[in-house]
Amino acid sequence: MKIDIGRDFEIMQKAVSDLGQEQALKLMMDTVAEGKIAPEEYRLSDLYEALDSTAFPKATAALIHKKVMDGYDAAPTIGDQLVTTVPSSLKQETIVGFNASEGPKQVLEGMPYEDSSISEKYVTITNRKFGRLISVTEEAIMFDQTGQLLQRAYGIGEKAAVYREKEIVEAVAEINAGYYPSGASATFYDSSRTGQVNALTSCDLNTSGLESLKVAMDDMTDSQGDPVLINPAGMIMLVPSELEVEAWEMMNSIQHQGAVQNLAATYSVIGVPNYFSGRYRVLSSPFLTESADWYVGDFKRDWWWTEVYPIQIQQKQSDEDKFHRDVVANYKVRYFGRC
């Protein structure tokens, strides 16, 4: 038997009568989750009439969940391109690694091989929880404020994505974020490391700057003094909004353009092939607050998002809330993690 789970009271009531409340509710929730019916097509007042006090919060939860996730997924974020997401079960996570291995040594005939040593290093990260409540009041049902409720749910989902994005970009750019190797605060982008320079103190976004960057990358060594061979395939150029146009032009120009727009003195000869064309994938973010700073790296290899749990929508039904505040159902939107 196929029953349409409808958008109005009569069809919903018929579905409840024919299928039973639990089956009708499951069919409605699946239909909404699959996007066959938009949450806005339901009326809170109809759901409240057709379902009992236990089923109504579950039905409303399906609508809110869909809108929260729609808002979360619609936010134009780049954070997941900069981090590798790994599960976490601790408030303070210790990420253990190893210092660079020693290289092989020549072994003379009949002589033993020299053993290698393994020395550990670690980084600590304190996960953080963010969240917000959404309440459905009797007035929202009585005056059928479905649109307002769902708009609020969409906005909270969008803001959750924005806050997570800000956390990731600021960590990658070392803005308002701590870097704690071996449990002690340190500077991640440090220009003073012998042989391991990963910050250039004066490097404009132009041909000269990109050449300096290439030399610095080619000269990088690990803690054993061996060269670090960098694979350009996964490299990203991360820039503030102020430099996005210039970065895009430099990565997409097949030939040097001469002195055009903001690239004065960058190119000296028209028609010379652009060595850097297509070399790095350009991403930009408004959360990069230093307009002159730009970054190049294979960020997913360097940065983790430790996730205790991803974005969740939880339901609460409380007689106390209903009595004191005329709140029929509460929903909690939250996520827990850190870059």
VODO-936952 format. One record per residue (C-alpha): residue in three letters; x, y, z. Coordinates in pm, whole numbers, plus 50000, padded with zeros to 5 digits. Example, Ala and Ser with C-alpha at 12.3 -4.5 7.8 and 13.67 -1.06 7.14 Angstrom:
residues 2
ALA512304955050780;SER513674989450714;
//
This chain:
residues 339
MET500005000050000;LYS501445033849895;ILE500355064150092;ASP501325099950015;ILE502615116650330;GLY501065150250273;ARG501695186650334;ASP498365193850504;PHE496405181850803;GLU493945159350617;ILE496565138950435;MET498775136550742;GLN495815125350951;LYS494875099150690;ALA498435085950688;VAL498395083151067;SER495045065251050;ASP496105040850777;LEU499705033850882;GLY499735041251250;GLN501545070551404;GLU505055055651416;GLN505025044251053;ALA503505077050931;LEU506125096451127;LYS508975075450987;LEU507665079950632;MET507425117550682;MET510945120050827;ASP512405099350540;THR510555120350283;VAL511945152550429;ALA515455138450467;GLU515485127350102;GLY514405162049989;LYS511155150049830;ILE509205175450034;ALA510685208250154;PRO510355214850530;GLU508575247750452;GLU505675228450297;TYR504585215650638;ARG502595236250887;LEU503455233251255;SER499765236351345;ASP498845206851119;LEU501595185051263;TYR500525194351616;GLU496915184551540;ALA497745152051361;LEU500415138951601;ASP500485133451974;SER502835150652221;THR505535124052173;ALA505515122751793;PHE505225160351729;PRO508745169151856;LYS510195141051644;ALA508425153851332;THR509565189351399;ALA513075176551463;ALA513135162351108;LEU512245196550965;ILE514785214851182;HIS517525189451114;LYS517045193250737;LYS517215231350755;VAL520205232050991;MET522135208850760;ASP521025228350452;GLY522465259950609;TYR525615242250722;ASP526265226650379;ALA525435258550186;ALA528105279850356;PRO530945285850105;THR533785272050317;ILE537325260450233;GLY538275245950573;ASP537955209350475;GLN540475215350195;LEU543025226450456;VAL542655199350722;THR542445161850760;THR539535152650989;VAL540365126251249;PRO538125112751528;SER538895121951888;SER537565109352221;LEU539425132852455;LYS538975168852564;GLN542735173752541;GLU544205153452259;THR547905144752237;ILE549015139051879;VAL552175118051884;GLY554725118051603;PHE558385111051548;ASN561395131851462;ALA562925126451120;SER564615092951072;GLU568335090351017;GLY569395083250661;PRO571075050950550;LYS574835048050590;GLN577335029750377;VAL577994994750506;LEU581384979650429;GLU581714942850345;GLY581414921250655;MET580554950650881;PRO577314953751086;TYR574554978150999;GLU574195007751232;ASP570945007951426;SER568595037851399;SER566975055951690;ILE563395067751723;SER562715099451917;GLU559135110151980;LYS557575144451958;TYR553985154652020;VAL551505182951988;THR548655189152232;ILE545245202252128;THR542295211452350;ASN538985204052179;ARG536145229052218;LYS532365226052206;PHE530005250952039;GLY526225250852030;ARG522875268852037;LEU519275260652132;ILE516175263251913;SER512845264452099;VAL509385257851954;THR506775277252153;GLU502995274052165;GLU502785307651987;ALA504925294751701;ILE502425266451655;MET499315287151714;PHE500285314451467;ASP501995289851231;GLN505435305551236;THR506935276051047;GLY508865298550810;GLN510435318951089;LEU511435287951285;LEU513045271350985;GLN514785303350881;ARG516325304851229;ALA517405268251201;TYR519005274950861;GLY520865305051003;ILE522205285151299;GLY523475257951064;GLU525145284250848;LYS526755301051149;ALA528035267451278;ALA529855262750946;VAL531205298350963;TYR532545294251318;ARG534215261051230;GLU535685277250919;LYS537055306251124;GLU538615281951371;ILE540385262951092;VAL541625292650888;GLU542855311451196;ALA544725280351314;VAL546355275150975;ALA547325311950962;GLU548395312151329;ILE545825338751422;ASN544365337051774;ALA545405300551788;GLY548025282251990;TYR550635258151860;TYR551875235352140;PRO554685211552043;SER555725190452343;GLY553075208552545;ALA554755242852523;SER553575272852322;ALA555655279552011;THR555585298451682;PHE554605276751389;TYR555695300251109;ASP559235306651226;SER561875323351009;SER564705315851254;ARG564835277851232;THR568235267551100;GLY567735249850769;GLN564005246650830;VAL562785281350737;ASN559025280550686;ALA558425318150698;LEU559865345850482;THR559835379650652;SER559685399950329;CYS558045382550036;ASP555505400949820;LEU553025382349603;ASN554795387249271;THR557265368549055;SER560185378449276;GLY558295366749586;LEU557335333549427;GLU560945328049326;SER562045334449686;LEU559375309849802;LYS560615283149560;VAL564195287249677;ALA563115285450043;MET561125253549980;ASP564005237749788;ASP566385246350074;MET564215231850351;THR565675203450558;ASP564295180550825;SER565615177951181;GLN568375154551059;GLY569555180150805;ASP568295160550504;PRO566435178750223;VAL562635178450233;LEU561325168749889;ILE558035187149840;ASN555445172649601;PRO553765202149423;ALA550655181749334;GLY548745189949653;MET550015225349703;ILE547555253349781;MET548135290749780;LEU546005305250061;VAL545545342950037;PRO543455370350201;SER540605385149999;GLU542755415449911;LEU545225393449718;GLU542795368849556;VAL542675386249215;GLU546455389749194;ALA546975353449300;TRP544435340749046;GLU546045360948767;MET549515348248850;MET548375311948861;ASN546305314348540;SER548415336148312;ILE550195315248050;GLN552555343547967;HIS553935373048156;GLN551535401848120;GLY553825431748161;ALA552915459348404;VAL549135455148441;GLN546705462348724;ASN548485457349058;LEU551335437348909;ALA553545467048824;ALA557215457348802;THR556255420948851;TYR556915411448488;SER559505428448278;VAL559095412447936;ILE555795406947754;GLY555445372447599;VAL557815353747831;PRO556155321247954;ASN554915322548314;TYR556805295648508;PHE554245296348792;SER551135292048575;GLY548905265148730;ARG551515256348992;TYR549355262249302;ARG545595260649360;VAL544355294249490;LEU541995296549791;SER541045328249974;SER539385336050305;PRO538055367550473;PHE539385353750803;LEU542945361550697;THR543265395350863;GLU546795404450754;SER546295416850398;ALA549965412050302;ASP550415376650438;TRP549955346850207;TYR550625309850250;VAL551645280650031;GLY551585244650146;ASP550115209850139;PHE547975219550437;LYS546085186750475;ARG549395169650559;ASP550195194950832;TRP546815202150993;TRP544205180651161;TRP540655188051265;THR540215165751570;GLU536505158251590;VAL534855146051910;TYR531555147751720;PRO530395165651403;ILE527415189151392;GLN524465173251575;ILE520815182051632;GLN519395168051957;GLN515815169452084;LYS514575176252436;GLN511015175152563;SER510435190052906;ASP507175194853097;GLU508925221353304;ASP509785241952996;LYS506235237652868;PHE504735249853194;HIS507095279053268;ARG507865291652919;ASP505195276352691;VAL507975257852509;VAL506645226352344;ALA510045212852232;ASN513725222552250;TYR516435213852000;LYS520165216752051;VAL522625222651764;ARG526265215651854;TYR529675203851739;PHE532885195551928;GLY536385197551783;ARG539495218451724;CYS542085225351459;
//
